[in-house]
């Protein structure tokens, strides 16, 4: 099979008068298929980058349990029916091998040499032998997986106040670089209003959730699971521009992973604190986050709360369990798996979390989709043992999770990977915002406390909706 030649060029510009949000607002109406990724991870100031992706020219999509649609540049879509769902990670990586990526002397070129996209929680059916039940819904579900190659990636180096316009050049695809640069330099920033419509709704009442937690506790007491993450979904109708909600969210809840993926008929946007999987320089990294207390905003009170969190038996038992699960997941593929950081206190806008870091050495030539599959979904969004926890979640929760608890990010042609877990995340479709949060249930859980943990995690999202109406 003849490979498709891909060569990347990067043009550098001074970026001290530009912001990613400002440029995104200028390019999104001119180009289809736009993506914005930002980070407020101050632990890595020297590697602080944001990205804007413009104009999808290739990709792959799975909308059902039977087939994958592949799209190559300037070619008609190709649909492949599969009989063995477990082969999906191999087929996805095989698709990426159809590109002959030319080496570039500019290190920034790697930022655009790969696919940006997501895998929903329900796509675990392609990564494991579990089968989730089909559910009746009022509207079709969003694609289970969707990854795209973009013609342009604008990369911001915030540490040096530079930006790079990276262009993926493929035979048969015309360049529009001048238009991209003109929009970057434009002073016009089009902004539109946002308004909520009606009252917020949920897929269950407070008492329904408490009752579900009680079922989870009984599952722990029976020994079905040691821990299970049970979640609750909310919806809010709106009119206008939901990008204002993203703008508010990035201010209210700054996080290592800020993202806005525009797919036309639906959008995914969030401020996730937790990575699903990072593969870089031959090393795989996961950051289990488990153990949560509410934050007040008063530094002294929050420090006292953090001290209590470090001593809390229930929260620590949950954390230890999920660190062990992360080690087990990475050990299925990696060598030299170690816990490089353990039980560190991290402060977020509305909550305090316990965070660890687990790393492993990735074998040479490893398919990154296989490694993603082995660690998916995160134990912090499912439970332990993971397989049985997912079966119980599918039985206890009244609606399919869809995007919630899935992963979103970048998969490089060189085998690199950087995916966030889709928590603190909105799905916007048909003028409705969908948002969801869960709590880790163990035998010692208190239903009322777990309900409040869900509310605490959703506070940032609900606050963002309120602020968006004032922008």
Residue, then its C-alpha position, 0 to 999 in steps of 0.5 A: x500500500x502506497x503511503x501518503x507523504x506528510x511534511x510539516x513546516x513551522x513559521x514562528x511569530x512573536x506572540x506577546x500581544x496574542x492569546x489562544x482564546x483571542x485567536x481561536x475566536x477569530x479562526x473558528x468562523x473562517x475554518x471548519x473543524x477547530x480545536x483549542x487546547x490550553x494548560x494552566x499546569x504551572x508545575x511545568x512552566x518551561x513546557x507550557x504550550x497551548x494549541x489551536x487546530x484548524x481544518x481536519x484533512x483526515x481521520x477515523x471515527x467509530x459510531x457503532x459496535x460494528x465498523x470504523x470509518x477511515x478518511x484519508x486526505x482528498x479521498x472518499x471515506x472508507x468503512x471497515x466492518x470488524x468482527x473482533x472488537x479487540x482488534x480496534x486498537x490495532x486497526x487505529x494504529x495501522x491507519x496512522x501507519x499509512x502516513x509517511x511522516x518526513x522528519x523535521x528539524x523544527x521540534x515544534x513540528x511534532x505538535x501537529x504530527x498526529x491525531x487529536x480526538x477522543x474515546x468515550x467511556x463506552x468505547x471500553x467495549x473495543x478495549x476489553x471483553x465487556x459488553x455494555x447494554x444498549x439503551x433507548x435514548x431520545x437522540x443518537x449518541x455521539x461517536x464512540x471514538x473520533x480522531x482527526x489529523x489537522x492541516x494547521x496547528x498553531x502552537x503557543x509557547x507561553x514561556x517564550x511568548x512565541x507561536x508557531x503556525x505548523x502546516x501539514x503539507x500533503x499532496x493534493x491539499x492546497x495551502x491557505x497559510x496566508x489566510x491563517x496568518x491574516x486571521x491571527x494578526x486581525x484585531x477583530x474578536x467576535x463575541x456572542x452572548x450566552x443565556x440559560x433557558x429553563x431549570x437544570x434537570x438531572x437523570x436522578x434525584x438526590x435520594x435516587x443517588x443516595x440509594x445508588x450509593x447504598x447499592x454500591x456499599x453493599x457491593x463492597x461489603x459482599x466483596x464484588x468490588x473494593x471500590x466503585x465510582x458512581x456518577x450522576x448526570x445533569x442537563x441545562x438548556x441554553x441559547x447563544x454561544x457556549x464558548x462563553x461557558x468554556x471561557x468562564x470555566x478556564x477562569x473558574x477552574x484552571x487545570x492542566x487540561x483545558x479543551x474545546x473540541x468543535x465537531x459542528x453538531x456537538x462540542x466537548x469542552x472541559x477543564x480536567x485535572x487528571x491525565x488518562x495516559x501520557x507517553x513521552x520519550x519512551x515513558x508512560x505516565x498516569x496520575x491517579x487522583x483519588x481522595x477529595x475534600x471541599x475547598x473553601x478558598x481560605x488558605x488557612x482553613x484549606x491547609x487544615x482540610x488538606x491535613x485532615x485529608x491526608x489522615x482520612x482513612x476512607x479517602x486514603x484507602x480509596x487512593x491506595x487502591x487506585x494507585x495499585x490499579x494504575x500500577x497493575x494497568x501499566x504493568x500489562x505492557x510496560x517494564x520497570x513500573x514505579x510510583x514516582x510520586x505518592x499522595x501529594x496534595x493538589x489544590x483546585x478551585x473547588x476541591x482538594x485532591x490527593x495525587x500520585x504519579x505512576x510511571x513505566x518504561x514503554x517497549x520499543x515499537x509499542x502501539x500507543x492505542x494498545x497501551x491506552x486500551x490497557x489503562x482504560x478507563x481510568x480506575x478513578x472513574x470505574x473502580x477496583x477490580x475494574x471489570x466488575x466495577x464497570x459491569x455494576x456501573x452499567x447496571x446501577x446508573x440509569x443512562x449511558x456515560x457516553x463521553x464522561x470518564x472517557x479520554x481526550x487529547x493527542x496521539x502522535x505518529x511517533x507513538x507519543x500520547x497525551x490524553x486527559x480524562x473527560x471529567x469537569x467536562x461539558x457535552x454541548x448538543x442541540x442547545x443543551x449542556x450535559x455535565x456529570x460527576x461521580x464519587x468513589x464508593x467503598x464499604x465505609x462510604x456515607x451516602x450523604x457525603x458522597x452526594x456532597x462530593x458530587x456536588x463539590x465537583x460540579x460546583x466549578x461547572x455550575x459557576x461557569x454557566x452562571x458567569x458565562x451569561x455575564x460575558 
